[in-house]
Each structure stands twice: as structure tokens, then as C-alpha cells.
Amino acid sequence: MSFRPHSCRAVPSHVIPNECELNDPSFEEIQDGFRVTFFKTTQKTTQKTTQKKSTRERVFEELKLNPKITREELATLLGKSQSTIKEHLSRLKAAGRMARVGSDRDGYWKVL
């Protein structure tokens, strides 16, 4: 019988499907017992990359909904720092997806 981790506890693999998309562990017999090796996935790296894209897209969506929104309001709304929002705005402008019309104080974002 093999086991897979599930919700911080070991559950026999025949009881639950492989919902976590984990690689199968390696079982090895050693002297008076056995050794189990779990293989690390790259989910965290993928999640981080996806999250960056997601944040940028969320910034873009919020600008479409409210062109007069400020960086501070975006940061609060998205739970990010103002410098993170500034970086995403800069990249969106560089990609030609939006532009700032008017002054920083009285202007608005134009989605291109």
C-alpha cells in the first residue's frame, strides 16, 4: 500500500485521487525499515510567474473600470505596495497598452 500526503497527514493513495498533482514518492527498503523520498514540484515558481501576470492584468482591468484611479488606491485594492503598482504601470505603458493623459494629479489612464 502506498501513501500520499493530504492536508498535512498521510492518507492511503487508494482512498483519495492525486489531487495535488504530486509525483509519486520513492520507497526504498533499508536495514530495519524503509526510506520514503518525496519529490519537490515547481509549483511555487509557476505560481509566482502566474501571479505576476495576474497582478499586471488585474491592474489593467481596474484601469479600464476606473481610469481616474490612483496608484495608492490600486495598491490598497490589490493588496500590493505602491512601488509594485508603479512597476506594473510602467510595464503596461512600455507595452503600449495604456497611457497617462494629463497631469499626475488631474489626469486619467487611457487604455489603448
C-alpha positions as CSV (number, residue, x, y, z in Angstrom):
1,M,0.0,0.0,0.0
2,S,1.4,3.5,-0.9
3,F,0.6,6.7,0.9
4,R,0.3,10.3,-0.3
5,P,0.3,13.5,1.8
6,H,-3.1,15.1,2.1
7,S,-3.9,18.0,4.2
8,C,-0.8,17.6,6.3
9,R,-1.5,14.0,7.1
10,A,-0.8,10.7,5.4
11,V,-3.7,9.0,3.7
12,P,-3.6,5.8,1.6
13,S,-3.4,6.7,-2.1
14,H,-6.3,4.4,-2.9
15,V,-8.5,6.5,-0.7
16,I,-8.0,9.8,-2.4
17,P,-7.1,10.7,-6.0
18,N,-3.8,12.6,-6.7
19,E,-5.5,16.0,-6.4
20,C,-2.2,17.8,-5.5
21,E,-0.6,16.6,-8.8
22,L,2.4,15.3,-6.8
23,N,5.0,13.0,-8.3
24,D,4.8,9.5,-6.8
25,P,7.2,9.1,-3.8
26,S,10.1,6.6,-3.9
27,F,10.0,3.8,-1.3
28,E,13.3,2.1,-0.5
29,E,14.0,-0.8,2.0
30,I,16.9,-0.2,4.3
31,Q,18.2,-2.4,7.1
32,D,15.4,-2.4,9.7
33,G,12.9,-0.1,8.0
34,F,12.4,1.9,4.8
35,R,13.0,5.3,3.4
36,V,10.4,7.4,1.6
37,T,11.6,10.2,-0.8
38,F,9.1,12.9,-1.8
39,F,9.9,14.9,-4.9
40,K,9.6,18.6,-4.9
41,T,7.5,20.2,-7.7
42,T,8.0,23.5,-9.4
43,Q,4.5,24.7,-8.5
44,K,5.8,27.7,-6.5
45,T,7.9,29.0,-9.4
46,T,4.9,28.6,-11.8
47,Q,2.6,30.2,-9.2
48,K,4.9,33.2,-8.9
49,T,5.1,33.8,-12.6
50,T,1.4,33.4,-13.0
51,Q,0.8,35.7,-10.0
52,K,2.9,38.5,-11.7
53,K,0.9,38.2,-14.9
54,S,-2.2,38.1,-12.9
55,T,-1.3,41.3,-10.9
56,R,-0.5,43.2,-14.1
57,E,-3.8,42.0,-15.7
58,R,-5.7,43.0,-12.5
59,V,-4.1,46.5,-12.7
60,F,-5.1,46.7,-16.4
61,E,-8.7,45.6,-15.6
62,E,-9.0,48.1,-12.8
63,L,-7.8,50.9,-15.0
64,K,-10.4,50.0,-17.6
65,L,-13.1,50.2,-14.9
66,N,-11.9,53.4,-13.3
67,P,-9.4,55.5,-15.4
68,K,-9.1,58.1,-12.7
69,I,-7.9,55.6,-10.0
70,T,-4.7,56.5,-8.2
71,R,-1.6,54.3,-7.6
72,E,-2.4,54.4,-3.9
73,E,-6.0,53.2,-4.5
74,L,-4.7,50.4,-6.8
75,A,-2.2,49.3,-4.2
76,T,-4.9,49.2,-1.5
77,L,-7.4,47.5,-3.8
78,L,-5.0,44.8,-5.0
79,G,-3.1,44.3,-1.7
80,K,0.2,45.3,-3.2
81,S,2.8,48.0,-2.5
82,Q,2.7,51.3,-4.4
83,S,6.1,50.5,-5.8
84,T,4.8,47.2,-7.2
85,I,1.9,49.1,-8.8
86,K,4.3,51.7,-10.2
87,E,6.3,48.9,-11.8
88,H,3.2,47.3,-13.4
89,L,2.0,50.6,-14.7
90,S,5.4,51.3,-16.2
91,R,5.4,47.9,-18.0
92,L,1.9,48.4,-19.2
93,K,2.9,51.8,-20.6
94,A,6.0,50.4,-22.2
95,A,3.9,47.6,-23.9
96,G,1.7,50.3,-25.4
97,R,-1.4,49.0,-23.6
98,M,-2.1,52.3,-21.8
99,A,-1.0,55.9,-21.5
100,R,-1.4,58.7,-18.9
101,V,-3.4,61.7,-20.2
102,G,-3.0,64.9,-18.3
103,S,-1.1,65.6,-15.1
104,D,-0.5,63.2,-12.3
105,R,-3.0,65.0,-10.1
106,D,-5.8,65.7,-12.5
107,G,-5.2,63.2,-15.3
108,Y,-6.5,59.8,-16.1
109,W,-5.4,56.5,-17.6
110,K,-6.3,55.8,-21.3
111,V,-6.5,52.2,-22.2
112,L,-5.2,51.7,-25.7
